[in-house]
Amino acid sequence: MKLDLILKVLMGLLLAGLGFVLTGIMSQPNIQVGDRAPEFSVTASSGKTITRDNFGGKLLVLNFWATWCPPCVAEMPSLNEFQRQLGGDGVVVLAVSIDKNEAAMRQFIQRFGLRFETAHDPSAAIAASYGTFRYPESYIIDAKGQVIEKLISEQDWADPKLIARVKRYL
């Protein structure tokens, strides 16, 4: 009898804990196409403060990544090429690293010769405000702050089809 009571109490506690976890997960934002992009402010590696709205009418490609993420590493050269091709047309790439180790991030940026804006957000607060938990994940945000495309997983940013699609947003 006493064992039955203990098991029932433990099951109740487990179910309550599961409910708490599920409630927390479900209350996280999940930004989708058509949503207004959440506000953010971050200091880029270049030293300038970047917010969602300070791109002067340009298209923002907001990329969340980390040096320990193989698909993130794989897409960086094509993202660099994407910025080279479209930067003059009004596209700004901001890659926000969630690495805990800022030195590792800076070494990576230098080694790969990244030419777009990068920033460090070790707490992943900006990514969390977008509901991002899989990396890489990118958002294309128009000048009004609206998400016009959400790309989950590694992309070939140098793919002519992707470049043509982004050019249509300009």
Secondary structure, DSSP 4 states (H G I P E B T S, - for coil): -HHHHHHHHHHHHHHHHHHHHHHHHHTS----TTSBPPP-EEEBTTS-EEETT-STTPEEEEEEE-TT-HHHHHHHHHHHHHHHHHGGGTEEEEEEE--S-HHHHHHHHHHHT--SEEEE-TT-HHHHHHT--SSSEEEEE-TTSBEEEEEES---TT-HHHHHHHHHH-
